[in-house]
Amino acid sequence: MRGRINVEVNGRQHELVSVDIRMSLAELLRDELELTGTKQGCGVGECGACTVLVDGEAVDSCIYLAVWADGRKVTTIEGIAAPDGELSDIQESFVDSGAVQCGFCTPGLVMAATALLEREKKPSRAQIRRGLSGNLCRCTGYAKIVDAVEKVAINRA
C-alpha cells in the first residue's frame, strides 16, 4: 500500500504522493529527499545513528515510519547548520572538543544533543550521559562527546 504525506523537512515543505507505508523515515530522508547526513546503522532502533528531530523530539528514524511524519516538522543534521553552511554551536563544539572520529555516529549524537539542550538548558554531566544514552559510538569513549555538549550548555547560559 502507498500513502500521501505532507512533511516539513528542515523548513521546506514536501508533498509526497506515493510513499510505501512500510518505508522508514530514514529511507524517505536518504532515498527520496537525498538527505544523506542521517545515517542508517542497525536498522532496529538500537544505535542512534539515524536520530532526527520530529516536532523537536529525538527519534530513531530507522523505526519511525515515514507516514507517521505526515503533518509534522522534521529536522535532520543538514537542517541545524546555517543556510550559508556555518556549523551550529553544537556541531562546532563536537569538532573543537575532538568528539568526532570516524563520524558515522556524529549526526545522530548531534541531533540527540540538540534535543537535549532544548529540554534542559543547563544539564549536568549525568543528564547529558542519560540524554545521549540511545546513541552508540565505537570510537570516542564518550568523554569528549559529553565535554562537547557540556561546553555548549555553559556557553549558552
C-alpha positions as CSV (number, residue, x, y, z in Angstrom):
1,M,0.0,0.0,0.0
2,R,1.0,3.5,-0.6
3,G,0.1,6.8,1.1
4,R,0.4,10.5,0.6
5,I,2.2,12.6,3.1
6,N,2.9,16.3,3.7
7,V,6.0,16.9,5.8
8,E,8.2,19.8,6.5
9,V,11.9,18.9,6.5
10,N,14.5,21.4,7.5
11,G,12.0,24.2,7.0
12,R,11.0,23.1,3.5
13,Q,7.6,21.6,2.7
14,H,7.4,18.3,0.8
15,E,4.3,16.7,-0.6
16,L,5.0,13.1,-1.4
17,V,2.1,11.4,-3.2
18,S,3.1,7.8,-3.3
19,V,5.0,6.6,-0.2
20,D,5.2,2.9,0.7
21,I,3.5,2.7,4.1
22,R,6.3,0.3,5.2
23,M,9.1,2.9,4.4
24,S,11.0,4.2,7.4
25,L,11.6,7.9,7.8
26,A,15.4,7.2,7.4
27,E,14.7,5.7,4.0
28,L,12.5,8.6,3.0
29,L,15.1,11.2,4.0
30,R,18.0,9.4,2.4
31,D,16.5,7.8,-0.7
32,E,13.6,10.2,-1.6
33,L,14.9,13.5,-0.3
34,E,18.6,12.8,-0.8
35,L,19.5,14.0,2.8
36,T,22.3,11.5,3.4
37,G,23.5,13.1,6.7
38,T,21.1,10.8,8.5
39,K,23.0,7.5,8.8
40,Q,21.5,4.0,8.7
41,G,23.2,1.9,11.3
42,C,21.5,-1.0,13.0
43,G,18.0,-0.6,11.4
44,V,16.3,-1.6,14.7
45,G,16.5,1.5,16.8
46,E,19.5,0.4,18.9
47,C,22.4,2.6,17.8
48,G,21.0,6.1,17.3
49,A,23.0,6.9,14.2
50,C,19.7,7.7,12.4
51,T,18.5,10.2,15.1
52,V,16.5,13.1,13.7
53,L,14.0,15.5,15.4
54,V,10.3,15.2,14.8
55,D,8.5,18.2,16.2
56,G,11.6,18.8,18.3
57,E,11.8,15.3,19.8
58,A,14.7,12.9,19.1
59,V,13.5,9.8,17.3
60,D,15.3,6.8,15.7
61,S,14.3,7.4,12.1
62,C,15.0,3.7,11.1
63,I,12.0,2.5,13.1
64,Y,9.8,5.6,12.7
65,L,7.6,5.1,9.7
66,A,7.6,7.9,7.1
67,V,3.8,8.0,7.0
68,W,3.9,8.9,10.8
69,A,5.7,12.2,9.8
70,D,2.6,13.4,7.9
71,G,1.9,16.9,9.1
72,R,5.0,17.1,11.2
73,K,8.3,19.1,11.2
74,V,11.4,17.0,10.8
75,T,14.9,18.3,11.4
76,T,18.0,16.5,10.2
77,I,21.7,17.2,10.6
78,E,21.5,19.2,7.4
79,G,18.9,21.4,9.0
80,I,20.8,22.7,12.0
81,A,23.6,24.3,10.2
82,A,23.1,27.9,8.9
83,P,22.0,28.3,5.3
84,D,25.5,29.5,4.4
85,G,26.9,26.3,5.8
86,E,28.2,27.7,9.0
87,L,28.1,25.0,11.7
88,S,25.7,25.2,14.6
89,D,27.3,25.7,18.1
90,I,26.8,22.0,18.8
91,Q,28.5,20.9,15.6
92,E,31.3,23.3,16.2
93,S,31.8,22.1,19.8
94,F,32.0,18.5,18.6
95,V,34.8,19.5,16.2
96,D,36.6,21.7,18.8
97,S,36.3,19.1,21.5
98,G,37.6,16.2,19.4
99,A,34.3,14.4,19.8
100,V,34.4,13.4,16.1
101,Q,36.5,10.4,15.0
102,C,35.1,8.2,12.2
103,G,32.0,10.4,12.1
104,F,29.4,7.7,11.4
105,C,27.6,8.3,14.8
106,T,28.1,12.0,14.8
107,P,24.9,13.2,13.1
108,G,22.8,11.1,15.5
109,L,24.7,12.3,18.5
110,V,24.5,16.0,17.4
111,M,20.7,15.6,16.9
112,A,20.2,13.9,20.3
113,A,22.3,16.7,21.9
114,T,20.2,19.3,20.1
115,A,17.0,17.8,21.5
116,L,18.6,17.5,25.0
117,L,19.7,21.2,25.1
118,E,16.2,22.3,24.0
119,R,14.7,20.4,27.0
120,E,17.5,21.1,29.5
121,K,19.2,24.4,29.4
122,K,21.9,23.5,31.9
123,P,22.2,19.7,32.1
124,S,24.5,18.0,34.5
125,R,27.1,15.6,33.1
126,A,24.8,12.8,34.3
127,Q,21.9,14.3,32.4
128,I,24.0,14.6,29.3
129,R,25.0,11.0,29.5
130,R,21.4,10.0,30.0
131,G,20.2,12.2,27.2
132,L,22.7,10.6,24.8
133,S,22.3,7.1,26.1
134,G,20.4,5.9,23.0
135,N,23.4,6.7,20.7
136,L,26.3,4.4,20.4
137,C,29.8,5.3,19.4
138,R,32.6,2.8,18.8
139,C,35.5,5.3,18.5
140,T,35.5,8.1,21.1
141,G,34.8,6.6,24.5
142,Y,32.1,9.3,25.0
143,A,34.1,11.6,27.4
144,K,34.8,14.1,24.6
145,I,31.2,13.9,23.4
146,V,29.9,14.7,26.9
147,D,32.5,17.5,27.1
148,A,31.3,19.0,23.8
149,V,27.6,19.1,24.9
150,E,28.6,20.5,28.4
151,K,30.6,23.2,26.7
152,V,27.6,24.3,24.6
153,A,25.3,24.3,27.6
154,I,27.8,26.5,29.6
155,N,28.3,28.9,26.6
156,R,24.6,29.3,26.1
157,A,23.9,30.1,29.7
